[in-house]
Amino acid sequence: MVDESSVGQSKAKCVCAFLQELNDAVKAKFIEEYPVTLIETNPSFFSQFTLVVATQLMEDSMVKLDRICREANVTLIFARSYGLTGLVQISIKEHSVVESKPDHFLDDLRLNNPWPELKSLAESIDLDEQDPEALKHTPYVVLLIKMAEQWV
């Protein structure tokens, strides 16, 4: 995210400028203050954002920042790296999703009373005389109707 012209300048300033180039619709801001100090002294600062990304914070600061962001309804992403491994956590207020379709919905294949066209299609296919390649392309509803007739 930085190049040689950024040497000696604030990392926050340089990275913010390059991030802004990635998406013009995003308004990126930076401040040069230690995050723990900002969490303790100015918690209302975070309410102006829709997303806060926090990295390498200690657990007590993470808990405080999480509480602040939840109260302000701000999405919070924690990231921490441990050498080659890491951790990413997303913290948002509870979001309920109601499934409008029942879990136990069964398709009605009308096996006990197929419509005339389906019945004539099933009667026109002889499973004993079909070659294996044609059998692969037989609709499974036809196979079920044939097996149901045989079972009855």
N, CA, C and O atoms as a DFTB+ gen file, in Angstrom:
608 C
 N C O
     1  1       0.812      -1.205       0.000
     2  2       0.000       0.000       0.000
     3  2       0.859       1.276       0.000
     4  3       0.334       2.377      -0.162
     5  1       2.147       1.128       0.177
     6  2       2.999       2.312       0.188
     7  2       4.151       2.130      -0.799
     8  3       4.482       1.012      -1.193
     9  1       4.744       3.239      -1.185
    10  2       5.897       3.184      -2.088
    11  2       7.049       3.983      -1.473
    12  3       6.950       4.440      -0.335
    13  1       8.126       4.148      -2.216
    14  2       9.317       4.817      -1.681
    15  2       9.079       6.285      -1.343
    16  3       9.760       6.832      -0.476
    17  1       8.128       6.931      -2.009
    18  2       7.857       8.339      -1.707
    19  2       7.213       8.518      -0.329
    20  3       7.128       9.632       0.189
    21  1       6.762       7.400       0.255
    22  2       6.106       7.455       1.565
    23  2       7.089       7.375       2.727
    24  3       6.688       7.519       3.882
    25  1       8.359       7.150       2.443
    26  2       9.360       7.015       3.501
    27  2       9.438       8.315       4.296
    28  3       9.577       9.401       3.734
    29  1       9.344       8.176       5.627
    30  2       9.435       9.331       6.506
    31  2       8.092       9.984       6.801
    32  3       8.011      10.846       7.676
    33  1       7.034       9.592       6.089
    34  2       5.713      10.164       6.330
    35  2       4.919       9.243       7.249
    36  3       5.316       8.106       7.502
    37  1       3.811       9.741       7.735
    38  2       2.929       8.965       8.597
    39  2       2.344       7.782       7.818
    40  3       1.845       7.943       6.704
    41  1       2.414       6.602       8.418
    42  2       1.845       5.411       7.774
    43  2       0.341       5.581       7.567
    44  3      -0.194       5.229       6.516
    45  1      -0.327       6.119       8.572
    46  2      -1.769       6.293       8.490
    47  2      -2.149       7.199       7.317
    48  3      -3.096       6.913       6.584
    49  1      -1.418       8.272       7.149
    50  2      -1.704       9.212       6.066
    51  2      -1.490       8.557       4.704
    52  3      -2.333       8.690       3.817
    53  1      -0.378       7.855       4.530
    54  2      -0.064       7.230       3.242
    55  2      -1.046       6.114       2.901
    56  3      -1.550       6.051       1.780
    57  1      -1.314       5.245       3.854
    58  2      -2.220       4.123       3.604
    59  2      -3.632       4.629       3.334
    60  3      -4.324       4.091       2.470
    61  1      -4.065       5.646       4.054
    62  2      -5.398       6.204       3.849
    63  2      -5.537       6.755       2.436
    64  3      -6.568       6.559       1.792
    65  1      -4.521       7.434       1.956
    66  2      -4.565       7.995       0.602
    67  2      -4.659       6.890      -0.445
    68  3      -5.440       6.997      -1.390
    69  1      -3.877       5.838      -0.284
    70  2      -3.923       4.731      -1.239
    71  2      -5.238       3.958      -1.154
    72  3      -5.758       3.519      -2.180
    73  1      -5.783       3.786       0.054
    74  2      -7.071       3.113       0.198
    75  2      -8.181       3.912      -0.469
    76  3      -9.087       3.338      -1.072
    77  1      -8.114       5.205      -0.364
    78  2      -9.111       6.074      -0.980
    79  2      -9.118       5.900      -2.500
    80  3     -10.174       5.990      -3.126
    81  1      -7.947       5.650      -3.100
    82  2      -7.865       5.447      -4.544
    83  2      -8.574       4.176      -4.990
    84  3      -9.021       4.089      -6.134
    85  1      -8.683       3.190      -4.107
    86  2      -9.327       1.937      -4.474
    87  2     -10.818       2.098      -4.720
    88  3     -11.382       1.417      -5.577
    89  1     -11.461       2.989      -3.979
    90  2     -12.905       3.173      -4.112
    91  2     -13.245       4.627      -3.814
    92  3     -13.143       5.071      -2.670
    93  1     -13.645       5.363      -4.835
    94  2     -13.963       6.786      -4.662
    95  2     -15.204       7.014      -3.814
    96  3     -15.377       8.087      -3.236
    97  1     -16.076       5.998      -3.736
    98  2     -17.318       6.155      -2.976
    99  2     -17.080       6.087      -1.468
   100  3     -17.945       6.479      -0.685
   101  1     -15.924       5.597      -1.067
   102  2     -15.607       5.462       0.354
   103  2     -14.883       6.712       0.834
   104  3     -13.987       7.227       0.164
   105  1     -15.285       7.185       1.998
   106  2     -14.614       8.329       2.604
   107  2     -13.726       7.807       3.722
   108  3     -14.209       7.471       4.803
   109  1     -12.447       7.740       3.463
   110  2     -11.495       7.235       4.454
   111  2     -10.919       8.396       5.256
   112  3     -10.637       9.466       4.715
   113  1     -10.750       8.164       6.560
   114  2     -10.168       9.172       7.442
   115  2      -9.066       8.525       8.255
   116  3      -9.068       7.311       8.457
   117  1      -8.145       9.313       8.713
   118  2      -7.104       8.802       9.594
   119  2      -6.817       9.845      10.662
   120  3      -6.999      11.046      10.459
   121  1      -6.368       9.355      11.786
   122  2      -5.870      10.237      12.843
   123  2      -4.584       9.606      13.373
   124  3      -4.406       8.389      13.319
   125  1      -3.724      10.425      13.867
   126  2      -2.455       9.934      14.397
   127  2      -2.509       9.987      15.909
   128  3      -1.947      10.879      16.545
   129  1      -3.201       9.010      16.466
   130  2      -3.327       8.915      17.918
   131  2      -3.346       7.444      18.283
   132  3      -3.852       6.624      17.517
   133  1      -2.814       7.103      19.422
   134  2      -2.778       5.727      19.875
   135  2      -4.216       5.248      20.106
   136  3      -4.968       5.937      20.795
   137  1      -4.629       4.104      19.562
   138  2      -6.028       3.664      19.649
   139  2      -6.550       3.518      21.073
   140  3      -7.699       3.869      21.343
   141  1      -5.740       3.014      21.977
   142  2      -6.199       2.831      23.354
   143  2      -6.540       4.180      23.983
   144  3      -7.529       4.298      24.706
   145  1      -5.723       5.196      23.709
   146  2      -6.000       6.541      24.219
   147  2      -7.304       7.070      23.649
   148  3      -8.096       7.682      24.365
   149  1      -7.528       6.838      22.370
   150  2      -8.753       7.297      21.718
   151  2      -9.976       6.590      22.295
   152  3     -11.013       7.223      22.494
   153  1      -9.873       5.300      22.564
   154  2     -10.984       4.547      23.155
   155  2     -11.315       5.089      24.535
   156  3     -12.488       5.204      24.892
   157  1     -10.290       5.423      25.315
   158  2     -10.499       5.897      26.686
   159  2     -10.992       7.343      26.739
   160  3     -11.884       7.662      27.526
   161  1     -10.420       8.220      25.908
   162  2     -10.704       9.654      26.040
   163  2     -11.830      10.154      25.140
   164  3     -12.525      11.101      25.508
   165  1     -12.029       9.548      23.978
   166  2     -13.020      10.061      23.035
   167  2     -13.804       8.921      22.381
   168  3     -13.657       8.694      21.180
   169  1     -14.638       8.197      23.144
   170  2     -15.362       7.062      22.572
   171  2     -16.393       7.467      21.513
   172  3     -16.742       6.654      20.656
   173  1     -16.880       8.699      21.559
   174  2     -17.866       9.142      20.558
   175  2     -17.237       9.302      19.168
   176  3     -17.956       9.429      18.177
   177  1     -15.921       9.295      19.092
   178  2     -15.230       9.413      17.805
   179  2     -15.655       8.307      16.842
   180  3     -15.774       8.549      15.641
   181  1     -15.884       7.096      17.354
   182  2     -16.175       5.947      16.510
   183  2     -17.593       5.947      15.944
   184  3     -17.868       5.222      14.987
   185  1     -18.488       6.733      16.505
   186  2     -19.875       6.740      16.039
   187  2     -20.046       7.420      14.683
   188  3     -21.115       7.304      14.084
   189  1     -19.047       8.115      14.184
   190  2     -19.157       8.787      12.893
   191  2     -18.888       7.840      11.720
   192  3     -19.060       8.232      10.566
   193  1     -18.469       6.603      11.995
   194  2     -18.117       5.655      10.949
   195  2     -19.192       4.589      10.784
   196  3     -20.015       4.382      11.676
   197  1     -19.180       3.918       9.644
   198  2     -20.042       2.752       9.443
   199  2     -19.258       1.464       9.638
   200  3     -19.842       0.404       9.868
   201  1     -17.937       1.553       9.546
   202  2     -17.068       0.398       9.733
   203  2     -15.782       0.838      10.428
   204  3     -15.168       1.834      10.044
   205  1     -15.382       0.093      11.447
   206  2     -14.126       0.338      12.143
   207  2     -13.315      -0.946      12.063
   208  3     -13.822      -2.025      12.372
   209  1     -12.056      -0.833      11.650
   210  2     -11.139      -1.972      11.596
   211  2     -10.057      -1.728      12.643
   212  3      -9.336      -0.731      12.585
   213  1      -9.953      -2.644      13.594
   214  2      -8.977      -2.507      14.676
   215  2      -8.008      -3.689      14.615
   216  3      -8.425      -4.842      14.505
   217  1      -6.717      -3.386      14.688
   218  2      -5.715      -4.450      14.615
   219  2      -4.793      -4.403      15.823
   220  3      -4.483      -3.342      16.363
   221  1      -4.372      -5.587      16.222
   222  2      -3.365      -5.765      17.263
   223  2      -3.724      -5.082      18.584
   224  3      -2.830      -4.593      19.275
   225  1      -5.003      -5.034      18.952
   226  2      -5.404      -4.459      20.239
   227  2      -5.370      -5.524      21.322
   228  3      -5.546      -6.710      21.044
   229  1      -5.144      -5.100      22.539
   230  2      -5.200      -6.008      23.681
   231  2      -6.673      -6.274      24.001
   232  3      -7.548      -5.509      23.596
   233  1      -6.942      -7.355      24.724
   234  2      -8.314      -7.800      24.944
   235  2      -9.183      -6.769      25.663
   236  3     -10.340      -6.589      25.283
   237  1      -8.671      -6.095      26.677
   238  2      -9.496      -5.120      27.404
   239  2      -9.897      -3.954      26.497
   240  3     -11.014      -3.447      26.596
   241  1      -8.997      -3.534      25.623
   242  2      -9.332      -2.465      24.668
   243  2     -10.338      -2.956      23.630
   244  3     -11.208      -2.203      23.192
   245  1     -10.210      -4.239      23.235
   246  2     -11.153      -4.806      22.278
   247  2     -12.566      -4.834      22.855
   248  3     -13.534      -4.521      22.162
   249  1     -12.675      -5.208      24.116
   250  2     -13.992      -5.281      24.764
   251  2     -14.618      -3.892      24.850
   252  3     -15.806      -3.729      24.572
   253  1     -13.829      -2.892      25.233
   254  2     -14.345      -1.519      25.330
   255  2     -14.770      -0.989      23.962
   256  3     -15.835      -0.388      23.824
   257  1     -13.927      -1.218      22.951
   258  2     -14.253      -0.754      21.604
   259  2     -15.485      -1.471      21.064
   260  3     -16.301      -0.871      20.365
   261  1     -15.616      -2.744      21.386
   262  2     -16.797      -3.497      20.954
   263  2     -18.071      -2.909      21.559
   264  3     -19.080      -2.764      20.868
   265  1     -18.024      -2.576      22.827
   266  2     -19.183      -1.983      23.497
   267  2     -19.534      -0.627      22.872
   268  3     -20.705      -0.321      22.646
   269  1     -18.519       0.166      22.602
   270  2     -18.728       1.496      21.999
   271  2     -19.377       1.359      20.620
   272  3     -20.340       2.061      20.310
   273  1     -18.850       0.463      19.802
   274  2     -19.350       0.306      18.431
   275  2     -20.750      -0.304      18.406
   276  3     -21.566       0.058      17.557
   277  1     -21.034      -1.217      19.317
   278  2     -22.382      -1.798      19.361
   279  2     -23.415      -0.742      19.742
   280  3     -24.501      -0.697      19.165
   281  1     -23.080       0.102      20.708
   282  2     -24.009       1.161      21.100
   283  2     -24.247       2.139      19.965
   284  3     -25.344       2.685      19.845
   285  1     -23.241       2.374      19.127
   286  2     -23.359       3.308      18.006
   287  2     -23.827       2.618      16.721
   288  3     -23.957       3.266      15.682
   289  1     -24.083       1.295      16.788
   290  2     -24.507       0.503      15.634
   291  2     -23.482       0.590      14.494
   292  3     -23.842       0.809      13.337
   293  1     -22.223       0.419      14.836
   294  2     -21.114       0.465      13.880
   295  2     -20.522      -0.936      13.772
   296  3     -20.266      -1.583      14.788
   297  1     -20.307      -1.403      12.556
   298  2     -19.680      -2.703      12.346
   299  2     -18.205      -2.609      12.727
   300  3     -17.519      -1.649      12.377
   301  1     -17.735      -3.613      13.442
   302  2     -16.369      -3.613      13.937
   303  2     -15.667      -4.890      13.498
   304  3     -16.202      -5.987      13.660
   305  1     -14.484      -4.746      12.950
   306  2     -13.670      -5.897      12.547
   307  2     -12.369      -5.852      13.340
   308  3     -11.625      -4.872      13.302
   309  1     -12.118      -6.943      14.058
   310  2     -10.861      -7.096      14.781
   311  2      -9.951      -7.994      13.963
   312  3     -10.403      -9.001      13.419
   313  1      -8.684      -7.645      13.869
   314  2      -7.702      -8.487      13.200
   315  2      -6.453      -8.548      14.074
   316  3      -6.027      -7.543      14.643
   317  1      -5.886      -9.724      14.168
   318  2      -4.673      -9.903      14.961
   319  2      -3.845     -10.971      14.275
   320  3      -4.375     -11.997      13.848
   321  1      -2.554     -10.734      14.169
   322  2      -1.694     -11.741      13.552
   323  2      -0.707     -12.272      14.572
   324  3      -0.199     -11.541      15.423
   325  1      -0.452     -13.566      14.461
   326  2       0.515     -14.252      15.306
   327  2       1.483     -14.977      14.374
   328  3       1.344     -16.180      14.154
   329  1       2.442     -14.273      13.838
   330  2       3.372     -14.891      12.895
   331  2       2.656     -15.259      11.612
   332  3       2.156     -14.387      10.901
   333  1       2.606     -16.558      11.311
   334  2       1.948     -17.020      10.093
   335  2       0.460     -17.293      10.286
   336  3      -0.242     -17.568       9.313
   337  1      -0.029     -17.223      11.504
   338  2      -1.451     -17.427      11.754
   339  2      -2.069     -16.111      12.201
   340  3      -1.362     -15.152      12.511
   341  1      -3.374     -16.078      12.231
   342  2      -4.036     -14.845      12.640
   343  2      -5.468     -15.094      13.048
   344  3      -5.937     -16.231      13.103
   345  1      -6.145     -14.010      13.330
   346  2      -7.517     -14.052      13.800
   347  2      -8.256     -12.855      13.230
   348  3      -7.745     -11.734      13.247
   349  1      -9.458     -13.094      12.724
   350  2     -10.323     -12.012      12.269
   351  2     -11.692     -12.245      12.890
   352  3     -12.261     -13.329      12.758
   353  1     -12.220     -11.235      13.565
   354  2     -13.543     -11.320      14.183
   355  2     -14.377     -10.142      13.711
   356  3     -13.885      -9.017      13.613
   357  1     -15.635     -10.409      13.421
   358  2     -16.571      -9.356      13.042
   359  2     -17.572      -9.212      14.172
   360  3     -18.114     -10.204      14.661
   361  1     -17.814      -7.996      14.581
   362  2     -18.720      -7.740      15.681
   363  2     -19.798      -6.760      15.222
   364  3     -19.509      -5.622      14.852
   365  1     -21.040      -7.224      15.255
   366  2     -22.180      -6.379      14.901
   367  2     -23.311      -6.663      15.880
   368  3     -23.286      -7.657      16.606
   369  1     -24.297      -5.784      15.890
   370  2     -25.475      -6.040      16.707
   371  2     -26.190      -7.258      16.168
   372  3     -25.989      -7.657      15.020
   373  1     -27.018      -7.841      16.997
   374  2     -27.765      -9.026      16.565
   375  2     -28.640      -8.682      15.365
   376  3     -29.312      -7.651      15.335
   377  1     -28.614      -9.568      14.386
   378  2     -29.417      -9.375      13.180
   379  2     -30.237     -10.645      12.980
   380  3     -29.681     -11.697      12.664
   381  1     -31.548     -10.556      13.160
   382  2     -32.411     -11.725      13.039
   383  2     -32.836     -11.929      11.596
   384  3     -33.172     -10.984      10.883
   385  1     -32.813     -13.178      11.193
   386  2     -33.274     -13.545       9.855
   387  2     -34.392     -14.543      10.035
   388  3     -34.221     -15.563      10.703
   389  1     -35.540     -14.255       9.440
   390  2     -36.682     -15.149       9.536
   391  2     -36.788     -15.912       8.231
   392  3     -36.892     -15.315       7.160
   393  1     -36.762     -17.233       8.320
   394  2     -36.892     -18.071       7.135
   395  2     -38.376     -18.196       6.829
   396  3     -39.133     -18.774       7.610
   397  1     -38.783     -17.658       5.707
   398  2     -40.205     -17.629       5.374
   399  2     -40.703     -18.946       4.785
   400  3     -41.910     -19.179       4.710
   401  1     -39.779     -19.801       4.371
   402  2     -40.180     -21.091       3.821
   403  2     -40.029     -22.153       4.894
   404  3     -39.029     -22.164       5.612
   405  1     -41.007     -23.052       5.018
   406  2     -40.882     -24.091       6.048
   407  2     -39.776     -25.084       5.688
   408  3     -39.488     -25.328       4.517
   409  1     -39.169     -25.645       6.726
   410  2     -38.093     -26.612       6.523
   411  2     -38.610     -27.968       6.043
   412  3     -37.867     -28.734       5.429
   413  1     -39.864     -28.261       6.317
   414  2     -40.400     -29.582       6.029
   415  2     -41.214     -29.629       4.728
   416  3     -42.026     -30.534       4.540
   417  1     -41.003     -28.676       3.848
   418  2     -41.766     -28.610       2.614
   419  2     -41.430     -29.808       1.723
   420  3     -40.261     -30.079       1.448
   421  1     -42.452     -30.510       1.282
   422  2     -42.269     -31.650       0.392
   423  2     -42.875     -31.323      -0.967
   424  3     -43.982     -30.792      -1.052
   425  1     -42.147     -31.642      -2.019
   426  2     -42.681     -31.441      -3.360
   427  2     -43.776     -32.463      -3.641
   428  3     -43.636     -33.641      -3.315
   429  1     -44.857     -32.004      -4.244
   430  2     -45.922     -32.903      -4.637
   431  2     -45.635     -33.369      -6.061
   432  3     -45.841     -32.623      -7.018
   433  1     -45.164     -34.589      -6.194
   434  2     -44.843     -35.128      -7.508
   435  2     -46.053     -35.768      -8.176
   436  3     -45.957     -36.235      -9.311
   437  1     -47.175     -35.794      -7.493
   438  2     -48.429     -36.350      -8.015
   439  2     -48.242     -37.784      -8.492
   440  3     -48.731     -38.165      -9.555
   441  1     -47.546     -38.554      -7.714
   442  2     -47.301     -39.946      -8.075
   443  2     -48.567     -40.783      -8.002
   444  3     -48.740     -41.722      -8.779
   445  1     -49.459     -40.443      -7.063
   446  2     -50.692     -41.219      -6.930
   447  2     -51.758     -40.816      -7.953
   448  3     -52.697     -41.569      -8.209
   449  1     -51.603     -39.614      -8.540
   450  2     -52.591     -39.141      -9.514
   451  2     -51.899     -38.232     -10.526
   452  3     -52.105     -37.019     -10.503
   453  1     -51.073     -38.804     -11.423
   454  2     -50.360     -37.960     -12.383
   455  2     -51.309     -37.381     -13.425
   456  3     -52.310     -38.011     -13.766
   457  1     -51.008     -36.192     -13.933
   458  2     -51.831     -35.592     -14.972
   459  2     -51.696     -36.423     -16.247
   460  3     -50.731     -37.174     -16.387
   461  1     -52.634     -36.304     -17.168
   462  2     -52.674     -37.195     -18.341
   463  2     -51.396     -37.217     -19.167
   464  3     -50.977     -38.287     -19.610
   465  1     -50.765     -36.065     -19.388
   466  2     -49.553     -36.029     -20.194
   467  2     -48.401     -36.790     -19.518
   468  3     -47.637     -37.496     -20.176
   469  1     -48.295     -36.631     -18.203
   470  2     -47.247     -37.329     -17.471
   471  2     -47.513     -38.829     -17.470
   472  3     -46.595     -39.639     -17.604
   473  1     -48.786     -39.181     -17.315
   474  2     -49.146     -40.605     -17.315
   475  2     -48.840     -41.239     -18.672
   476  3     -48.307     -42.348     -18.725
   477  1     -49.169     -40.553     -19.766
   478  2     -48.891     -41.104     -21.100
   479  2     -47.392     -41.192     -21.359
   480  3     -46.938     -42.130     -22.014
   481  1     -46.611     -40.229     -20.855
   482  2     -45.158     -40.298     -20.996
   483  2     -44.605     -41.502     -20.253
   484  3     -43.747     -42.216     -20.772
   485  1     -45.094     -41.729     -19.034
   486  2     -44.634     -42.868     -18.242
   487  2     -45.008     -44.183     -18.902
   488  3     -44.240     -45.144     -18.869
   489  1     -46.194     -44.223     -19.502
   490  2     -46.627     -45.464     -20.170
   491  2     -45.850     -45.712     -21.461
   492  3     -45.693     -46.860     -21.875
   493  1     -45.364     -44.651     -22.100
   494  2     -44.648     -44.812     -23.373
   495  2     -43.213     -45.307     -23.189
   496  3     -42.582     -45.723     -24.160
   497  1     -42.698     -45.272     -21.986
   498  2     -41.311     -45.671     -21.734
   499  2     -41.301     -47.070     -21.138
   500  3     -41.947     -47.338     -20.125
   501  1     -40.564     -47.945     -21.782
   502  2     -40.391     -49.303     -21.280
   503  2     -38.986     -49.411     -20.697
   504  3     -37.995     -49.392     -21.428
   505  1     -38.913     -49.524     -19.384
   506  2     -37.618     -49.530     -18.713
   507  2     -36.821     -50.796     -18.990
   508  3     -35.592     -50.783     -18.925
   509  1     -37.510     -51.891     -19.299
   510  2     -36.806     -53.148     -19.547
   511  2     -36.095     -53.157     -20.891
   512  3     -35.098     -53.860     -21.056
   513  1     -36.595     -52.382     -21.857
   514  2     -36.020     -52.405     -23.196
   515  2     -35.112     -51.218     -23.493
   516  3     -34.549     -51.136     -24.584
   517  1     -34.961     -50.311     -22.558
   518  2     -34.108     -49.143     -22.797
   519  2     -32.641     -49.499     -22.615
   520  3     -32.289     -50.307     -21.757
   521  1     -31.799     -48.893     -23.425
   522  2     -30.371     -49.078     -23.216
   523  2     -29.932     -48.203     -22.033
   524  3     -30.601     -47.221     -21.711
   525  1     -28.835     -48.545     -21.399
   526  2     -28.398     -47.807     -20.191
   527  2     -28.207     -46.312     -20.428
   528  3     -28.455     -45.515     -19.524
   529  1     -27.774     -45.917     -21.619
   530  2     -27.566     -44.489     -21.890
   531  2     -28.898     -43.735     -21.920
   532  3     -28.989     -42.622     -21.401
   533  1     -29.928     -44.329     -22.522
   534  2     -31.247     -43.691     -22.561
   535  2     -31.869     -43.672     -21.173
   536  3     -32.585     -42.732     -20.828
   537  1     -31.605     -44.694     -20.381
   538  2     -32.143     -44.757     -19.018
   539  2     -31.601     -43.631     -18.146
   540  3     -32.290     -43.144     -17.250
   541  1     -30.362     -43.222     -18.415
   542  2     -29.762     -42.119     -17.658
   543  2     -30.504     -40.805     -17.880
   544  3     -30.503     -39.936     -17.008
   545  1     -31.128     -40.658     -19.026
   546  2     -31.819     -39.411     -19.364
   547  2     -33.320     -39.468     -19.110
   548  3     -34.046     -38.542     -19.472
   549  1     -33.786     -40.541     -18.494
   550  2     -35.203     -40.663     -18.153
   551  2     -35.487     -39.823     -16.917
   552  3     -34.774     -39.955     -15.922
   553  1     -36.502     -38.965     -16.942
   554  2     -36.821     -38.145     -15.762
   555  2     -37.123     -39.023     -14.549
   556  3     -37.784     -40.055     -14.664
   557  1     -36.637     -38.602     -13.403
   558  2     -36.800     -39.437     -12.217
   559  2     -38.261     -39.563     -11.805
   560  3     -38.627     -40.538     -11.149
   561  1     -39.097     -38.611     -12.168
   562  2     -40.527     -38.706     -11.843
   563  2     -41.140     -39.884     -12.591
   564  3     -41.999     -40.584     -12.055
   565  1     -40.702     -40.101     -13.823
   566  2     -41.195     -41.235     -14.598
   567  2     -40.753     -42.536     -13.936
   568  3     -41.531     -43.485     -13.838
   569  1     -39.506     -42.577     -13.485
   570  2     -39.021     -43.771     -12.793
   571  2     -39.826     -44.036     -11.523
   572  3     -40.161     -45.182     -11.224
   573  1     -40.133     -42.976     -10.779
   574  2     -40.927     -43.134      -9.558
   575  2     -42.337     -43.614      -9.853
   576  3     -42.874     -44.448      -9.124
   577  1     -42.940     -43.096     -10.914
   578  2     -44.297     -43.531     -11.295
   579  2     -44.272     -45.006     -11.674
   580  3     -45.152     -45.766     -11.270
   581  1     -43.270     -45.414     -12.446
   582  2     -43.160     -46.807     -12.858
   583  2     -42.978     -47.723     -11.642
   584  3     -43.604     -48.779     -11.560
   585  1     -42.131     -47.321     -10.711
   586  2     -41.898     -48.129      -9.510
   587  2     -43.137     -48.160      -8.627
   588  3     -43.424     -49.190      -8.018
   589  1     -43.875     -47.064      -8.541
   590  2     -45.108     -47.035      -7.745
   591  2     -46.154     -47.954      -8.347
   592  3     -46.868     -48.643      -7.618
   593  1     -46.255     -47.975      -9.678
   594  2     -47.210     -48.886     -10.338
   595  2     -46.825     -50.335     -10.077
   596  3     -47.687     -51.177      -9.824
   597  1     -45.529     -50.624     -10.139
   598  2     -45.046     -51.976      -9.913
   599  2     -45.311     -52.393      -8.456
   600  3     -45.670     -53.540      -8.190
   601  1     -45.130     -51.452      -7.521
   602  2     -45.343     -51.749      -6.117
   603  2     -46.819     -52.051      -5.832
   604  3     -47.142     -52.956      -5.063
   605  1     -47.720     -51.267      -6.477
   606  2     -49.165     -51.467      -6.275
   607  2     -49.552     -52.813      -6.829
   608  3     -50.721     -53.193      -6.768
